[in-house]
Amino acid sequence: MDLGITDRVALITGGDSGIGLATARQLLDEGVRVVLTDQKEDALAAAVEELAAGSDRLLPVAADLTDPVAVAALFTRARETFGAPDILVHSAGITGAQGLFHDLTDDDWAHTLDVDLLAAVRVVRAALPGMRESGWGRIVLLASEDGVQPYADELPYCAAKAAILSLTKGLSKSYASDGVLVNAVSPAFIETPMTDAMMDARAEERGTDRDEAIASFLDEERPFMELKRRGRPEEVAAVIAFLVSERASFVNGSNYRVDSGSVATI
C-alpha cells in the first residue's frame, strides 16, 4: 500500500530502540526522510548502523528533551538538513518512579512527568509552526494502556500517559483546521528495552529467568492480553505508519490501542 508520504520529513523521538526504531525503519521504507533522536550518541550511532548506514535520508541528532534549548537546537538541525518536519512521532519515555503512592516523593513525580509529559509538550510546540505554515502535518504521541487502566505501583507513569491522551485530544481540536492531524497510540507490554528491564528485575526478585518472568507477568498482571505474549515493536510501528500517512486523512483525535486486548473495557 502506498502511504503517500514519500519525501516527507519525520522526526522520531526515542528513536534508538524499540518502537521508535521500528517506526523509523518503516518510514524509511516509505521514502520518508527521518530525523532520529534520543539522548545517547552511541546508541543513536548503533541505530543508524542498523537502519541505513550512510543514507542521506537519515539524520541522527542526540538531544535531551527535558531541556528546551536542546529541543530548539534539534529542530533547527532538522530544518537545516531536511526542512521543517511534516511528521512527528513522539515515542521517548521512561517507566519512571515505581512503588505505592505513599512512598513516592515530589521529585519522583516531577521527573516522571517532565520526561513523559512535558517532553511531548516541548516537541509538539517546536513542530507546530512548520506544519501550520505548510498546511500539512501528522503528530502521533505514544500513550499506553496505563493511561486508561492505571496500575497502583506506577501511578506517575499512568498519570503522564492519561495526560498524553488528553493533550492529544485537545491538540486535535486546535489544529485540524490548519491541516495538522493529531492522534495517539497506546501499546501494552511491547518487546522494548524498558520492558526487558522490568522483566529482568522481576526475574531477579523471583529467582527465575526472563521468559518465566514474562509468563508470570502475563498471567498475574495482564490477564486480558489474549495473545499471551509481548507485542513486537513493528506491530506498533505499522499502526503509527498508517496514522502519519495520507491514508489516515480523516483520522483525528483518536487513540489506537495496540495491546492484545489488555484494556478490559470497550
N, C-alpha and C positions, 0 to 999 in steps of 0.2 A: 504493500500500500504506500503510495506517495503521500507523505505528510505535508508537502508543500512548504517546507522550511529550509530548502537549500539556500546556502549563503546567508541565512540569518545568523545573528551573533548571540550566543548564550553565555551567561555567567553562572557557574555552578559552584556553590559553596559546599564545604565538607567533601571536596572532590577527590581526596587522595585514597579513598577506600569505600567499600560498602555501596550504598545506594547512589551516592554522588558519582563514584567512579563508574558504576554500571550505566548511569544516565549519560555520562559523558561519552561512553562507548556507543550507545545507541544514537545519540545526536550526531556524533562524528560520522556514523554510517549513513545518516540522512543528509550529509553535506553541510552541516552546521559548523560554523567557526566557534570554537569553545575556549572560554577563559575559565581555567580551573584554579580554584583557590582553597587553601587550607592553611593551618598555622606553620607546619614544619616543612622547610625547603627540601630536606632529604626525602621525606615521604612523597612530596609532590613530584620530585625528580623520578622516583621509582614508578609513580603512577603514569607519568608521561612515557617512560620507557615501555611500560606495559601496553599503553594505549596506541601510541603512534609516534615513536621517537623520530625526531627530525621533521615532523609535519609542520607545514606553515599554517595549518588551521587549528593549532592547539597552543595556547599560551598559559603557562603556569605562573601564578603570582601568589607568593606567600603573604598572608595578611591575618592580623588578629582582629576579628570582627567586634570585639569589645572596645576597640579603640576607634573613635570617629575619624581621626586623622588617617589611620591606616585604611579605613573603608573608602575615604575620599581618594587616597592615592591609588587604591585598587581600581576604582572606576576611571580615574584619569589614565592609568596604564591601558585599560581595556579600550577606551575611546581612541587613544593614540595609535594603537595597534590594529584594531579591527573596526572601530566605530562604536557608537553607543549600543549597549546590549539591547536586543529586542526581546530576549527571553531571560528570565531569572528563575533559577531553581535553587531554593534555599534549603539545603539538607544538613547543614552544620548543626551540631548539637551535642550535648552530654547527658548522661544519666543524672548527674548532679548529686546533691546530698541525699542520702538514704537513711531511713530509720523512722521510728514513730514520731508523730508530730511534736510531742512534748520534749523530745531530745534534740530537736533542730533549733539552731540559732538564727538570728537575723542574718549573719554572714552566710550561713548555709543557703538561706532563701535568696539573698541578694545575688550571690554568684550564679546560682542556677538560673534565675530569671534574667540576669544580664546576658548569659550565653544563649539560652533557649528562647527568649522572647525579644529582648532589646536588640540583639544582633539582627533579627529579622526586620525590626523597625528600621535599623540603620541602612541595611542593604536595599530595602524597598524604597526608602526615601531617596537614596542615591540613584536608583534605577528609573524612577518615575519620570523625571524631566525629559530624558531622551525618548522614552516610549510615547509620552503625551505629544511631544513635538512631531514625531513621525506618524502618529495616529495608529500605531500597531504595537501591541505588547502582550506578552504572556508571562504571568507570575504564578509559580507553584511553590507553596510553602509546605514543608513536611511537618505534619502534626503527628498524631499517634492515637492508637486505640485508647490510651490513657487519658486523652482529652475528654472523652465521654464516659469512660469506665475507669475511674480512678482507683489506684491501689494504695493501701494505707501506709506502705513503707517507702513510698517515693512521691509524696504529695507535692513538693516543689516542682518536679518534672511534670506531674499531672496538671498542676495549675498553669504552668507555662504553656503546655500543649492545648489546654482549653482556651487560653488567651489567643493562641495562634489561630484557632478556629474562628474566634470572634473577630480577630484582626482581618482574616481572610474575607469574611462576610462583609465587614464594613468597607474594606477596600474595594470589593466588587461592586458595591453600590456607588462608590465615589467616582470611579474612573472608567466604567464601561463605556460611557458616552464619549470618551477620548480614544476608544479602541483598545483599551487595556483590560484584559480578562484575567481574573484572579481566582485561583482555586487551591484547595488543599488536598493532600494525600495523607491518609492515616494508615501506616503499616502496623503490623503486630509481629514481634518476635522474628526478625529477619536475621539471616546469617551475616552479621557485621562484626567488626572488632569490638563494638560496645557490648553486644550480647555474648560474644566469646568471653569477654572479661567477666560478665555476670555469671556465666555458666562455669568458668574456671573457679571462681570464688565459691560457688555452690558446691562444686565437686570437692574442693579442699575441705569445706566445712563438713561434708558428709563422708569423706574418705572414699570417694568413687572417682570415676573418670568423667570427662566432659559428656560423652554420649549418654551415660546413665543420668547425669545431672539434667540434661535436656529432656530425657524421657520422663523423669520425675517431675520436672517443672511443668511440662505439658499436662500431666495427669493431675497435679495438685493445684497449679496456679492458672492454667489456661485451658480449662476443660472444654470450652466451646470451639477451640481450634480443630475443626473436624478432620483436617488432613493429617493431623498428628505429626507435624514436622515443622521445623523453621522454614520461613519463606526464603527465597533466593533474591538477592538484590536486583537481578534482571527482571524478576516478576513485578517489582515495584517500578523499575525504570520504564517498563513498557507502558504503564499507565501514565507516568509523567510525560513520556514522549508524545502520547496521544494528546494530553491536555495542553501542551505547548505548541500544538500543530494547527494548521488550517482546518483540520478535520474536527476540531473542537470549537468551532467558531460560534456556537450557540450554548456553550457551557461556561457558566459564570457563577461564582459564589458557592460552588459545590464542594463537598468533602467526599472523596473517593476512598473507601476502606479497602485496603489490601491486607486482609487479616485472617483468612481461612475460617471466617465465621466467629472470630474471638469475641467481638462485641455482641452481647446477648440480646440486644433489642433490635427492632426493625429500623 
